[in-house]
């Protein structure tokens, strides 16, 4: 049994938790099943992996840009931004990370089995979120039953994750098809709840024909139609406004405001341009992945899981409405900051901190899904829903993970909160 666990752990760490490699293997299998020539197999496999690596590199540039203007926001608003972890989370991962890796692997196998034998033909391929969801479930089990055996943790966690990996892309698929105009792709991300609401409610605030990508603009502002120039201008403008607020308030600490307005203007411009570069690289990777994985996955679907669809990371939808991505991010950020001030200084209810990365990726996706049914207003609503979900979820769920890893509530996407709010009471009923 120990050997099997070792093998499963190796697969988890070296294949399942490496999304570029996992996608490449799926593409390889699909192309071989279709009996493509040697050259086509190599070409399709390599381009799938490289495309995803380009997507990841674009995401990394965006992360760099977002974290670059984080100190300025901290200074202006007098808050501490969410760290990527903490002492308690680090300790929890050190002890339970291996169990989470095994849960992820067994959960993925359950996902493939369910896709094979049920009408829910979705293969979840967002590796890093598979691991985080497994870690969240591990934390919930231990919150309810601190003395839970490894067998219980693995059993409960694997079944839950396998079912989640299968159901999550399934229920969002009608909205996904509206966004992409195609049936071959699925959405595999733990922000499914907020994009579902964005798509569902968008039609009540706007019209899809008033899309962010078709919005009428004055002639002099036509550059906003280009995502590279438009995002650079919007992010740089936002940072310059924050810089002016910092100067007026006399803030001079972590934001380096004391180095003068010229420094701030230069930094704001450079961060905006870096953000635009990240968007551009990411979208190039998205196009490349879609172009390669869709035809390659047909072979996987033909033989292994008939009619299966790959469920991929949130950025897979960004190219369908790139301007809506920025609208969603900005409205999510504003919403979160308003609620942060309301919950803290005004009401004294809870201290929450802005998780900038989660505001961007799920917020951007919310903008895209909201735009698909409600145009510009729908895109803004999608961001508002995400910002509100992160603010309320963080305040409510952090105490619920107090004995394991409360930092998970800071690093969370909306689905994490739903899982904790539903699954923890359910386990209490089961375990008494």
Secondary structure as GFF3:
##gff-version 3
##sequence-region A 1 432
A	DSSP	alpha_helix	2	11	.	.	.	ID=ss1
A	DSSP	pi_helix	12	16	.	.	.	ID=ss2
A	DSSP	alpha_helix	19	33	.	.	.	ID=ss3
A	DSSP	alpha_helix	38	77	.	.	.	ID=ss4
A	DSSP	alpha_helix	87	117	.	.	.	ID=ss5
A	DSSP	beta_strand	122	124	.	.	.	ID=ss6
A	DSSP	alpha_helix	127	144	.	.	.	ID=ss7
A	DSSP	alpha_helix	150	180	.	.	.	ID=ss8
A	DSSP	beta_strand	185	187	.	.	.	ID=ss9
A	DSSP	alpha_helix	192	202	.	.	.	ID=ss10
A	DSSP	three_ten_helix	208	210	.	.	.	ID=ss11
A	DSSP	three_ten_helix	219	225	.	.	.	ID=ss12
A	DSSP	alpha_helix	227	249	.	.	.	ID=ss13
A	DSSP	three_ten_helix	257	259	.	.	.	ID=ss14
A	DSSP	alpha_helix	261	303	.	.	.	ID=ss15
A	DSSP	beta_strand	309	312	.	.	.	ID=ss16
A	DSSP	three_ten_helix	314	320	.	.	.	ID=ss17
A	DSSP	alpha_helix	322	341	.	.	.	ID=ss18
A	DSSP	pi_helix	342	346	.	.	.	ID=ss19
A	DSSP	alpha_helix	356	397	.	.	.	ID=ss20
A	DSSP	three_ten_helix	398	401	.	.	.	ID=ss21
A	DSSP	three_ten_helix	406	409	.	.	.	ID=ss22
A	DSSP	alpha_helix	414	431	.	.	.	ID=ss23
###
